[in-house]
Amino acid sequence: MNILLIGGACSLMDSMILKLRKEGHRVYILTGDKYKHNKYRKVFEKYEFPYDTENLNAIFESVNPDATILMGAFDTNYRWNEEERESVRFVSHLVNILVAYSTVRKGKLIFLSSDEVYSGNYIKDIEETEKTSGFGMRADILAQAEEICQNFRENRNTDITVLRLDHLYCIPRNLEDVNNICSRMCLECMNDGYIKADTDHTFSMLFEKDAVEYIYKVVSVRKHEYALYQLSSNEVVSELELAAMVQKHMEDPVNIVTTSGGSGRCVLSGIRFEKEYDVHAFGDLNKNIEKMAAYMQKHKAVFVNEDKLKLPWWKQLWNKWKWLLRVLVPFAENLICFIPFFMMNNRTVGSRYFANLDPFLLYVLLFAIVYGQQQATFSAICAVVGYMFRQMYTRSGFEVLLDYNTYVWIAQLFILGLVVGYMRDQINTMRMEREELEAHLSRQIADIKDINESNTRLKGVMEQQLIDQKDSIGKVYTITQTLEQHMPDEVMFYAVEVLMNLMHTKDVALYNVVNQDYARIFSASSVKARSLGNSIRYREMTGVYEDLAEEKVYINKTMDPRYPLMARAIYENGDIKMIIMLWGLSWEKMTLGQANFLTVISYLIQNAVLRAQRYIQALEEKRYSEEGGRILREDAFKPLAEAYMEAKEKNLAECVFLKIDAAPERYRQIEQTMTKKMRDSDYLGLLPDGRLYVLLTNTTKESAGIVQERFEQNGYNTEIVEKIAVCPEE
């Protein structure tokens, strides 16, 4: 089945993914947040979209889920410290999801609620028919969410099921997972040395693994009788009894501090679910608490020492009042700029050259353009004050007030400032609206693009899986037959061709590991495949080496240009002997399926190389012209030369043949003198023409000149041979 999980990363989500994958289902994730790139256990596809995206319908259509599980009360995307804001978000997101689901009308939807919808004292176990009576905003919202699900089920004829989980608990992995009463008690013991327990509070605990099994039962069945089920262990325990269990399993002595909070007995009845599905909880509360206490004490640093350091007082003060500073900065700038304009006005008064220049008018105009109406008004007020102050140098304040020119000038100042400021504010508003619209449309386009790319990837994966399933035996047979060669070098040349054909790329490189640090290129199919150079320090390629050391396939998900797109090592006795590197792969091909395929090919190459090496070792004595020598006999050197010539023609390797101008009786002397000055990867050998040749592997004509100089220094003339005779002359 295709199963869509909707919610943020949490322990329950991971457990659900693990269970569904074990059962062979294809799991999709809608994360609910575009910016939280949480790591989920292996899923088929992940959609990092918020719940209010306009492309929610497209996601449902793309996934086409047989079952949708909405985490609801256990969704970590919501922070309930701001209850009113989160309540609005929670309800609106739920409605968006239900509308998208009801539009597709495919499969069932399961909404996870919790015991929080009930509070108070109940003598008997609470059944599903009991009216909700939660305390607090979150409880009210969960109860409202259940009603919304019920309304959608009835009005739109959809298969929506609500599951209430009774006091869910698990063994926490980190401080964020400490969200239940058991783990909180353990944390109190480690932090404070005592446990707080309410003597009146009685409830039932449900272990996470049991909850997952229950949820899967609802997912797997085709029909169910009710739209609401309560999931409970039916193992009633008081808070005081729970505290005693925690106290028993803690290493350090712990005291229990009792309180009377008046919570009362609140136990959900799981009889309806047990009768219909014939299941019961397997988790043992005491044993689970023992494991929880042991784990949290073992990883004490994770839970106790994760408290964030308190900020210094001045940083706290800054964080609290920095908004006020941002508000006051424009006013401060305004007052600072007022001073030079005031001085300029004083200089221009009475000047015959600047009599028509009004510095205050320029001052108001400047701030109207830069900041808008608010600062324009403030600058106009400052300008009026400055003008009145300057006029009182020569006239009394009463005379200034009686002068109608004063009021004309003030009106001019304010009209100009307000009009220009208003126009600036309007232009700014229009610009912001345009940017918001562009951002909104860009997000839509990006979301649609992501969905389309996801669909393309899924389509390609499905098609490839279908093709591979049909001809997988044929491919394995082809690979095996192609790699069935007698010489290791020949095997590796054919291996490069096999990789090109089966991985659908023209850029393949095969490196031989020389020592613990270096690897030397053996064969490469293109210029791109040779981009790393003839020798590399593969241990310094951190991202690649870490995966290869763990016998994994490296996938360059960040598209780092320094590294290949995919790489896999060939091993011998656990050590890296060769490294396969691939470029030119499409993003759709960089999948787990292709990685597994590359692993299979590498194993076949490894086996073929080992077979060839064993063959060569068995014929070691017959390959050389003399015992202990390094000159290959004609029957050994000829196929090697043919393999390298063929590889050179196919641009799989670079090699140079040197013919040594010497009499046969000097061959032994040449071997003893020159083999020490040659690489281990180079070969000396005889061909049907009876002449002695040197095969320089992974060498160009330019590099071969250095080898020729070495031979000449020792008194041996050589020449580069473009085409060598592999058949005796008639």
C-alpha positions in Angstrom: 0.0 0.0 0.0 0.9 3.7 -0.4 0.7 5.2 3.0 1.0 8.9 3.7 2.2 10.1 7.1 1.5 13.7 8.0 3.4 15.3 10.9 6.7 16.5 12.3 9.6 14.2 13.3 9.1 12.4 16.6 9.6 9.0 18.2 6.1 7.8 17.3 6.6 8.9 13.6 9.9 6.9 13.4 8.2 3.8 15.0 5.3 4.0 12.5 7.8 4.3 9.5 9.8 1.3 10.8 6.6 -0.8 11.2 5.2 0.1 7.8 8.4 -0.6 6.0 8.8 -4.0 7.7 5.3 -4.8 6.4 6.4 -4.0 2.9 4.4 -0.8 2.4 5.6 2.3 0.5 5.8 5.2 3.0 5.5 8.9 2.1 6.0 11.8 4.5 4.4 15.3 4.5 6.5 17.1 7.0 4.4 20.2 7.5 7.3 22.6 7.4 9.5 23.7 4.5 12.4 24.8 6.6 12.8 22.0 9.2 14.9 19.4 7.3 14.4 16.7 9.8 15.9 13.3 9.3 13.4 10.5 8.9 14.1 6.9 8.7 14.1 5.5 5.1 11.0 6.6 3.4 10.0 6.4 -0.3 9.4 10.1 -0.7 9.4 13.2 1.5 7.3 16.3 0.9 8.7 19.3 2.8 5.6 21.5 2.5 3.6 23.4 5.1 0.0 22.2 5.7 -1.5 25.5 4.2 0.2 25.1 0.8 -2.1 25.5 -2.1 -0.7 22.4 -3.7 -1.9 20.0 -1.0 -4.4 18.5 -3.5 -1.5 17.9 -5.9 0.4 16.0 -3.2 -2.5 13.8 -2.4 -3.0 13.1 -6.1 0.7 12.3 -6.6 0.8 9.9 -3.6 -2.6 8.4 -4.2 -2.5 7.0 -0.6 -4.4 3.9 0.4 -4.1 5.2 4.0 -3.3 8.6 5.5 -2.2 8.9 9.1 -2.5 12.4 10.6 -0.3 12.7 13.7 -2.7 15.3 15.2 -2.1 15.5 19.0 1.5 14.2 18.5 2.5 16.5 15.7 5.7 18.3 16.7 5.2 21.2 14.3 3.1 22.9 16.9 4.4 24.7 20.0 1.6 25.0 22.4 3.2 27.6 24.7 1.3 30.1 22.6 -2.0 28.3 22.7 -4.3 30.8 21.0 -2.1 31.2 18.0 -1.4 27.5 17.7 -5.0 26.6 18.1 -6.0 28.7 15.0 -3.1 27.1 13.0 -4.0 23.6 14.1 -7.7 23.9 13.2 -7.0 25.6 9.8 -4.3 23.1 8.9 -6.6 20.2 9.8 -9.4 21.5 7.6 -7.0 22.0 4.7 -5.8 18.4 5.0 -9.3 17.0 5.2 -10.5 19.1 2.2 -7.6 17.8 0.1 -8.2 14.3 1.3 -11.9 14.4 0.6 -11.2 15.8 -2.9 -9.1 12.8 -3.8 -11.5 10.4 -2.1 -8.9 7.6 -2.0 -8.3 5.3 1.0 -8.8 6.0 4.7 -7.6 8.7 7.0 -6.7 8.1 10.6 -6.5 11.1 13.0 -4.5 10.6 16.2 -6.0 12.2 19.3 -5.1 11.7 23.0 -6.6 11.3 26.5 -6.3 15.1 27.0 -9.9 15.4 25.8 -11.0 14.1 29.2 -10.3 15.5 32.7 -11.8 15.1 36.1 -12.8 12.1 38.2 -14.5 9.1 36.6 -15.4 6.1 38.7 -15.6 3.8 35.7 -13.5 3.5 32.7 -14.4 6.2 30.1 -16.1 4.8 27.0 -16.1 6.4 23.5 -19.7 7.5 24.0 -18.8 9.8 27.0 -18.9 13.5 26.2 -15.5 15.2 26.2 -14.5 17.3 29.2 -11.0 18.4 28.6 -9.3 21.2 30.6 -7.3 23.9 28.7 -7.1 25.3 25.2 -5.2 22.3 23.7 -7.8 19.9 25.1 -10.6 21.9 23.6 -8.9 22.1 20.2 -8.4 18.3 20.1 -12.0 17.7 21.0 -13.0 20.2 18.3 -10.7 18.4 15.8 -12.4 15.1 16.6 -15.8 16.8 15.8 -14.4 18.2 12.5 -13.3 14.7 11.5 -16.7 13.3 12.3 -18.5 16.0 10.3 -16.2 15.4 7.3 -16.9 11.7 7.6 -20.7 12.1 7.7 -21.1 15.0 5.2 -18.6 14.0 2.6 -18.9 10.2 2.9 -15.2 9.6 3.6 -13.5 6.9 5.7 -12.1 9.0 8.6 -11.3 7.2 11.9 -10.3 8.9 15.1 -7.9 7.1 17.5 -7.5 8.3 21.1 -4.2 7.2 22.6 -4.3 6.9 26.4 -1.2 8.4 28.2 1.3 7.4 25.5 4.9 6.8 26.7 8.2 5.7 25.2 11.9 5.4 26.0 13.1 9.0 25.2 16.2 9.4 22.9 16.8 13.0 23.8 15.4 15.9 25.9 12.7 16.7 23.3 11.2 13.2 23.8 10.6 13.8 27.5 6.9 14.5 27.0 5.2 11.9 29.2 4.8 11.4 32.9 7.2 8.4 33.2 10.1 10.2 31.5 9.4 13.4 33.4 9.6 11.5 36.7 13.0 10.0 35.7 14.2 13.4 34.7 13.1 14.9 38.0 15.1 12.2 39.8 18.3 13.1 37.9 17.8 16.9 38.2 16.3 17.3 41.7 16.7 14.1 43.5 13.0 13.7 44.2 9.7 12.8 42.5 6.5 14.8 42.7 3.4 12.5 42.7 -0.3 13.3 42.9 -2.0 10.9 45.2 -5.4 11.4 43.6 -4.4 10.9 40.0 -5.1 7.5 38.5 -4.7 6.6 34.8 -3.7 4.0 32.2 -0.4 4.0 30.3 0.0 2.8 26.6 3.5 1.9 25.4 4.5 3.3 22.0 5.2 -0.1 20.3 1.7 -1.3 21.4 0.2 1.9 20.0 1.9 1.4 16.7 0.6 -2.2 16.5 -2.9 -0.9 17.2 -2.7 1.8 14.6 -1.4 -0.7 12.0 -4.4 -2.9 12.7 -6.7 -0.1 11.7 -4.6 0.7 8.6 -4.5 -2.9 7.4 -8.2 -3.8 7.7 -10.7 -3.0 4.9 -13.7 -2.4 7.0 -14.3 -1.3 10.6 -17.4 -0.8 12.6 -16.9 2.5 14.4 -15.4 5.9 13.5 -13.9 6.4 17.0 -11.7 4.0 19.0 -9.8 4.4 22.3 -6.4 2.7 22.5 -5.5 1.8 26.0 -3.5 -0.9 27.8 -6.3 -1.2 30.4 -3.5 -1.4 33.0 -4.6 1.1 35.7 -1.9 2.7 37.8 -1.8 5.7 40.2 0.7 8.4 40.0 2.0 7.4 43.4 2.5 3.7 42.2 4.3 4.9 39.1 6.6 7.1 41.2 7.4 4.0 43.3 8.4 2.1 40.2 10.7 4.9 39.0 12.2 5.1 42.5 12.9 1.4 42.5 14.9 1.5 39.2 16.9 4.6 39.8 20.5 4.2 40.9 20.7 7.1 43.3 18.3 7.3 46.4 15.2 9.2 45.5 12.4 10.6 47.7 8.8 10.9 46.7 7.0 14.1 47.4 3.3 13.7 47.5 0.8 16.3 46.5 -3.0 16.4 46.2 -3.9 18.0 42.9 -7.4 16.7 42.7 -6.9 15.2 39.2 -8.9 12.1 40.1 -9.3 8.9 38.1 -9.2 9.2 34.3 -8.9 5.9 32.5 -9.9 5.3 28.9 -11.7 2.1 28.0 -10.2 0.1 25.1 -12.8 -2.6 25.2 -14.4 -1.5 21.9 -11.1 -1.8 20.0 -10.1 -5.1 21.7 -13.4 -6.8 20.9 -13.4 -5.8 17.2 -9.7 -6.4 16.5 -9.0 -9.1 19.1 -5.7 -7.5 20.3 -4.3 -6.5 23.6 -1.2 -4.7 24.9 2.0 -6.6 25.2 4.1 -4.0 27.0 4.9 -4.5 30.7 4.8 -1.1 32.4 7.3 -2.1 35.2 9.8 -3.6 32.7 9.5 -0.6 30.4 10.2 1.8 33.2 13.2 -0.2 34.2 14.5 0.1 30.6 13.7 3.8 30.5 15.5 4.5 33.8 18.5 2.5 32.7 18.7 4.3 29.4 18.3 7.8 30.8 20.9 7.2 33.5 23.3 5.8 31.0 22.9 8.9 28.8 22.6 11.3 31.6 24.5 14.0 29.9 22.0 14.1 27.0 19.1 14.8 29.4 20.6 16.8 32.2 23.3 18.9 30.6 21.3 20.1 27.6 19.9 23.1 29.5 20.8 26.2 27.6 23.1 28.7 29.3 21.5 31.8 30.5 22.3 34.9 28.6 24.1 37.8 30.3 22.0 40.6 31.6 23.0 43.0 28.9 22.0 40.5 26.1 18.7 39.9 27.8 18.1 43.6 28.0 19.1 44.0 24.4 16.7 41.3 23.2 13.9 42.8 25.2 14.3 46.5 24.1 16.0 46.2 20.6 12.6 46.8 19.0 12.4 50.2 20.7 15.8 51.1 19.4 14.7 50.3 15.8 11.7 52.7 16.3 13.8 55.5 17.8 16.7 55.4 15.2 14.8 57.4 12.5 13.9 60.1 15.0 17.5 60.3 16.1 18.6 60.6 12.5 16.0 63.3 12.0 17.2 65.4 14.9 20.9 65.0 13.9 20.2 66.1 10.4 18.1 69.1 11.7 21.3 70.7 13.1 23.2 71.3 9.8 20.0 72.5 8.1 19.3 74.9 10.9 22.8 76.3 10.6 22.4 76.5 6.9 19.2 78.5 7.3 20.9 80.9 9.6 23.6 81.5 7.0 21.2 82.1 4.2 19.0 84.7 5.9 19.8 88.1 4.4 22.0 86.7 1.7 21.3 88.1 -1.7 22.6 84.9 -3.4 20.6 82.4 -1.4 17.6 84.5 -0.5 15.3 82.2 -2.4 16.8 79.0 -1.0 14.8 77.5 1.9 16.9 74.8 3.7 14.0 73.8 5.9 12.0 73.0 2.9 14.8 70.7 1.6 15.1 69.2 5.0 11.4 68.2 5.1 11.5 67.0 1.5 14.5 64.8 2.2 12.9 62.9 5.1 9.5 62.7 3.3 11.3 60.9 0.5 13.4 58.6 2.7 11.0 57.7 5.5 7.5 58.8 4.5 4.7 60.7 6.3 5.7 60.0 9.9 9.2 61.4 9.7 8.0 64.1 7.3 5.6 65.4 9.9 8.3 65.2 12.6 10.8 67.1 10.4 8.2 69.7 9.6 7.6 70.3 13.4 11.4 70.6 13.9 11.6 73.0 11.0 8.8 75.2 12.4 10.5 75.3 15.8 13.8 76.2 14.1 12.2 78.9 12.0 10.4 80.5 15.0 13.6 80.4 17.0 15.5 82.2 14.1 12.8 84.8 13.6 12.9 85.7 17.3 16.5 86.9 16.8 15.1 90.1 15.2 11.4 90.1 16.1 9.3 89.3 19.1 7.3 86.1 19.2 4.1 88.1 19.1 5.2 89.8 15.8 6.1 86.4 14.3 2.7 85.0 15.2 0.9 88.0 13.7 2.8 87.7 10.4 0.5 85.8 7.8 3.6 84.8 5.9 4.5 82.6 8.8 1.4 80.6 8.4 1.7 80.4 4.6 5.2 79.1 5.0 4.1 76.5 7.6 1.2 75.4 5.5 3.6 75.0 2.5 6.0 73.0 4.6 3.4 70.6 5.9 1.5 70.2 2.6 4.8 69.4 0.8 5.9 67.0 3.5 2.6 65.2 3.9 2.0 64.9 0.1 5.5 63.6 -0.7 5.5 61.4 2.4 2.1 60.0 1.4 3.2 59.3 -2.1 6.3 57.6 -0.8 4.3 55.4 1.6 1.9 54.4 -1.2 4.7 53.5 -3.5 6.4 51.5 -0.7 3.1 49.8 0.0 2.5 48.9 -3.7 6.1 47.6 -3.8 5.7 45.5 -0.8 2.4 44.1 -2.1 4.0 43.3 -5.4 6.9 41.6 -3.7 4.5 39.6 -1.5 2.6 38.6 -4.6 5.8 37.7 -6.4 7.0 35.7 -3.4 3.6 34.0 -3.1 3.6 33.0 -6.8 7.2 32.0 -6.6 6.4 29.7 -3.7 3.5 28.2 -5.6 5.7 27.7 -8.7 8.5 26.2 -6.5 6.0 23.9 -4.8 4.5 22.7 -8.1 8.0 22.2 -9.4 9.0 20.1 -6.4 5.9 18.0 -6.7 6.4 17.5 -10.4 10.0 16.6 -9.9 9.0 14.2 -7.2 6.4 12.6 -9.5 9.1 12.4 -12.2 11.4 10.6 -9.8 8.8 8.3 -8.6 7.7 7.5 -12.2 11.3 6.8 -13.2 11.9 4.6 -10.1 8.7 2.7 -10.8 9.5 2.2 -14.4 13.1 1.1 -13.6 11.9 -1.3 -10.9 9.5 -2.8 -13.4 12.2 -3.1 -16.1 14.7 -4.4 -13.7 12.3 -7.0 -12.3 11.7 -8.2 -15.9 15.2 -8.5 -17.1 17.3 -8.7 -13.9 18.3 -12.3 -14.6 19.4 -11.3 -18.1 21.4 -8.4 -16.8 23.2 -10.6 -14.2 24.0 -13.1 -16.9 25.3 -10.4 -19.2 27.5 -9.0 -16.6 28.9 -12.4 -15.6 29.7 -13.3 -19.2 31.3 -10.0 -20.0 33.6 -10.1 -17.0 34.6 -13.7 -17.6 38.2 -12.8 -18.7 41.6 -14.3 -17.9 43.5 -11.2 -17.0 42.7 -8.7 -14.2 43.5 -5.7 -16.4 41.1 -7.0 -19.1 38.4 -7.6 -16.5 38.6 -4.0 -15.3 38.4 -2.6 -18.9 35.3 -4.6 -19.5 34.0 -3.5 -16.1 34.1 0.1 -17.1 32.1 -0.7 -20.2 29.6 -2.7 -18.2 29.2 0.2 -15.8 28.7 2.7 -18.7 25.9 0.5 -20.2 24.1 -0.5 -17.1 24.3 2.8 -15.1 23.5 4.9 -18.3 26.4 7.3 -18.1 29.4 8.0 -20.3 31.6 9.2 -17.4 33.1 6.2 -15.4 36.5 6.0 -13.7 38.2 3.1 -12.0 41.0 3.8 -9.5 43.5 1.3 -8.2 44.4 1.9 -4.5 48.2 2.1 -4.3 48.5 2.5 -0.5 46.5 3.8 2.4 46.5 7.3 1.1 46.8 7.2 -2.7 44.7 5.8 -5.5 45.9 5.8 -9.2 43.6 5.9 -12.1 43.4 2.7 -14.1 40.7 3.4 -16.6 38.4 6.3 -17.5 35.8 6.7 -20.2 35.8 10.4 -20.7 37.5 13.7 -19.9 35.0 14.3 -17.1 35.9 11.0 -15.6 39.6 12.0 -15.5 38.8 15.4 -13.9 40.2 14.3 -10.5 43.6 13.6 -12.0 45.7 10.5 -12.4 46.4 10.2 -8.7 44.2 11.2 -5.8 44.5 11.2 -2.0 41.2 9.4 -1.5 41.3 9.6 2.3 41.1 13.4 2.0 37.8 13.1 0.1 36.0 13.1 3.4 32.4 12.7 2.3 33.4 9.9 -0.2 35.8 8.0 2.1 33.5 7.9 5.1 30.8 6.0 3.1 33.3 3.8 1.3 35.0 2.8 4.6 31.6 1.6 5.9 31.1 -0.4 2.7 28.3 2.0 1.6 27.6 3.6 -1.8 28.5 7.3 -1.8 25.8 9.5 -3.3 26.6 13.2 -3.9 23.3 14.6 -2.8 24.7 18.1 -2.4 26.0 18.0 -6.0 29.5 19.0 -4.8 31.6 19.5 -8.0 34.7 18.3 -6.2 33.4 14.8 -5.9 31.8 12.2 -8.2 28.0 11.8 -8.2 28.2 8.2 -7.1 31.0 6.0 -5.9 31.5 2.4 -4.6 34.6 0.6 -3.5 35.8 -3.0 -4.4 37.2 -4.7 -1.4 39.5 -7.6 -0.6 39.6 -8.9 3.0 37.8 -5.8 4.1 40.4 -3.4 2.6 39.6 -1.0 -0.3 41.4 -2.2 -3.4 39.6 -0.3 -6.2 37.2 2.7 -6.3 34.4 3.0 -8.9 33.4 6.6 -9.6 30.5 7.8 -11.7 29.6 11.2 -13.2 26.9 12.3 -15.6 24.1 10.7 -13.8 20.7 12.3 -13.8 19.2 13.3 -10.4 16.4 10.8 -10.9 19.0 8.0 -11.1 20.7 8.9 -7.8 18.3 6.7 -5.8 18.7 3.9 -3.3 17.7 1.4 -6.0 20.5 2.5 -8.3 22.9 2.4 -5.3 21.9 -1.2 -4.6 22.4 -2.0 -8.3 25.9 -0.5 -8.2 26.6 -2.6 -5.2 25.6 -5.8 -7.0 27.8 -4.9 -10.0 30.8 -4.1 -7.8 30.5 -7.5 -6.2 30.5 -9.2 -9.6 33.5 -7.2 -10.6 35.2 -8.1 -7.4 34.6 -11.8 -7.9 35.8 -11.6 -11.6 39.0 -9.8 -10.6 39.7 -12.3 -7.9 39.2 -15.2 -10.4 41.5 -13.6 -12.9 44.2 -13.0 -10.2 44.0 -16.6 -9.1 44.3 -17.7 -12.8 47.4 -15.5 -13.2 48.9 -16.7 -10.0 48.4 -20.3 -11.1 50.3 -19.6 -14.3 52.9 -17.3 -12.7 55.9 -19.5 -13.6 54.8 -19.9 -17.2 54.2 -16.2 -17.9 57.8 -15.0 -17.8 60.7 -16.0 -20.1 63.0 -16.8 -17.2 62.4 -17.8 -13.6 62.4 -14.8 -11.3 62.4 -12.4 -14.2 59.9 -9.7 -15.3 59.9 -10.1 -19.1 56.6 -11.5 -20.1 56.5 -14.3 -22.7 54.9 -13.8 -26.0 51.7 -15.8 -25.1 51.3 -13.7 -21.9 52.2 -10.3 -23.3 50.3 -10.5 -26.5 46.8 -10.6 -25.0 47.8 -7.9 -22.5 48.9 -5.7 -25.4 45.7 -6.4 -27.3 43.6 -5.5 -24.3 45.3 -2.2 -23.8 45.2 -1.3 -27.5 41.5 -2.0 -27.6 41.0 0.0 -24.4 43.0 2.9 -26.0 40.8 2.8 -29.1 37.7 3.0 -27.0 39.2 5.9 -25.0 39.1 3.8 -21.8 42.8 4.1 -21.1 46.0 5.9 -22.1 49.1 3.8 -22.9 52.3 4.0 -24.8 54.4 1.1 -26.3 58.2 1.5 -26.5 60.2 -0.8 -28.7 63.7 -1.3 -27.4 66.5 -1.5 -30.0 68.7 -4.2 -28.6 69.8 -7.7 -29.5 68.0 -10.6 -27.8 71.1 -11.6 -25.8 70.9 -8.2 -24.0 67.3 -8.6 -22.9 68.3 -10.1 -19.6 70.6 -7.2 -18.9 67.9 -4.6 -19.8 65.5 -6.3 -17.4 68.0 -6.3 -14.5 68.9 -2.7 -15.1 65.6 -1.0 -16.0 62.9 -2.8 -14.0 64.0 -0.8 -10.9 63.4 2.4 -12.8 59.9 1.5 -14.0 56.5 1.5 -12.2 54.9 -1.6 -10.9 52.1 -1.0 -13.3 54.3 -1.0 -16.4 55.2 -4.2 -18.3 58.2 -5.7 -20.2 57.3 -8.3 -22.8 58.0 -10.1 -26.0 55.7 -10.0 -29.1 55.6 -12.3 -32.2 58.2 -10.2 -34.0 60.7 -11.3 -31.4 61.4 -7.7 -30.2 61.3 -6.5 -26.6 58.6 -3.9 -25.8 57.7 -1.8 -22.8 54.0 -1.1 -22.0 53.6 2.1 -20.1 50.1 2.2 -18.7 48.1 5.4 -18.1 50.9 7.3 -19.8 50.8 9.9 -22.6 53.5 10.5 -25.3 54.8 13.5 -23.4 55.2 11.5 -20.2 56.8 8.6 -22.1 59.7 10.9 -23.0 60.9 10.8 -19.4 61.1 7.0 -19.6 62.9 7.1 -22.9 65.6 9.4 -21.4 66.2 6.9 -18.6 66.7 4.1 -21.2 69.1 6.3 -23.2 71.1 7.2 -20.1 71.7 3.5 -19.7 72.7 3.0 -23.3 69.4 1.6 -24.7 67.7 3.3 -27.6 63.9 3.2 -27.7 61.1 4.4 -30.0 57.4 5.0 -29.6 55.3 2.6 -31.6 51.9 3.6 -32.6 50.8 0.2 -33.9 52.5 -2.9 -32.7 52.6 -6.3 -34.4 50.5 -8.8 -32.5 50.8 -11.3 -35.3 54.0 -12.8 -36.7 55.1 -11.3 -40.0 54.6 -13.7 -43.0 
